[in-house]
Amino acid sequence: MWHDQRQRRAGAGGRLQLGWVRILSRAALAWFLPFCAGCLLAQNAPLSADHPWHAVEEQPIEADARNSLDTRFHVDPAKTYSLAELVDLAEAHNPETRFAWERARAQAAALGIAQSELYPTLAAAAVSETGRDQAFFGNRFYGQSTGDLQVALALTYDVFDFGARSGRIRAARAEVLVANFAFNDAHRNVIFQVEQAYYRLLNAVGQEDAARASLANAQTVEQAADERLADGLATLPDVLEARSARAQAEYDLATVVGTEEIARGELATAVGTSATAPIHTEPLEQVPTLESIGDTVEQAIARALEKRPDLLQQVAEIRSADARAKEARAAYYPQLNLDVNPAAQSLYGIQSPYPWVNTATWTGTARLTLQWTVFDGGARKNQLAQARANVNASQAQADVVRNQIVDEVWTAYSNLHTAFRQRQAALALLEAASQSYNAALESYNYGVRSLLDVTAAQRALAQARSADVLARTQVLTSLADLAFRTADSIQSNRGRLHP
């Protein structure tokens, strides 16, 4: 009986142990299966196209983006910046210039790698080895220990390769020039972006001033209509017309205020800071505006063909492609290599019952290898054809860029002269519209003209003010565009265009 109870307790204990094993196994599976599923899903594309992809692996990336340092600088909210100051800030802080600069530095390092082929490669290695085994001799085994300590050098040098190495170096040097010209072109583009954004902001501010003046005129006309209605000299439709004109002026003002806010954000972004940064600029009246330039279109085109970094970049691409063709042509000839491997070796050993012995000596090899590819199934022929085609393609691309530059300069030059003529016409239009509005308002107060004449004159004056601001900023924008097309904006004597 005692024995049966013991067996029942043992069976209950075994079932209890089995229960705990099952619980632990299920917990492990509950943890392991989602982990494996997550790993598998993380390595695959989204399950379907009808909803966005979200996974656990997304969270660390979001955290990195959220916690990344903001490298943008902060402007002085109390300072009024000139265009030259904003350009200097943009060249120092705009990410595009930093990106192009790092690319140029990387290409300079690539040139250093290519030039390293002019020198031999020297490697050193130290090897130490100890072994113990049993040597069978006669009718017994003898224990023995041996050791080897070796210090070796390996010198490898390409003695001659018929210009393949020099072709790679010339190609790398040309690619450094490509990267440098791309860096200059990044500055040219950043300067133009800042100038365009700056002049858009000046235009928006000027349009706001013009809209506020037009609103004041509309309010004056509405007040005059109310007074004449109170005196019995005007009708209710006249007052309603004046109110409609005032409401239209308020709508126009709200529109240009929104445009100004956008222009400020664009300028801040072009400079390289946050779009919310408050940048204060000079008023449009303080910015000098040229009335003509002394350069002819032929002079502008010649200067662009000489200084445009994108064209110079393409010419450097031709040099690089030509060097690659020389490298491909060198593959038809043999290559002579030198390998020298000197080594200092120290050996020691001990075998029972004999004493410990050692020896030291110099070992090594010297080898000259002449390698010449006799047949490769046409690989060298096609590689050379490909390299020559790349040279021709680079030359054709340079011609395309050259033609584009000529057309861009011609268009910018024509737009500038059109802007000059529009500026003169806008001045005359503004003067005429101002006189017409003043005369119409005065005549209306005397009862000679109708309110429709006054509101029409007021709208014409508002349009003339807007056209005057636009014409002034268009001259500045066209000058900046011509400087951008001729690459004058990145020359040491900026502002080469002169009256």
PyMOL commands that set and color helices and strands:
alter all, ss='L'
color gray80, all
select helices_A, chain A and resi 2-42+58-67+83-93+95-118+164-230+236-271+284-286+297-307+309-332+379-445+451-486+488-490
alter helices_A, ss='H'
color red, helices_A
select strands_A, chain A and resi 80-81+121-137+140-160+280-281+335-351+357-371
alter strands_A, ss='S'
color yellow, strands_A
deselect
rebuild
show_as cartoon
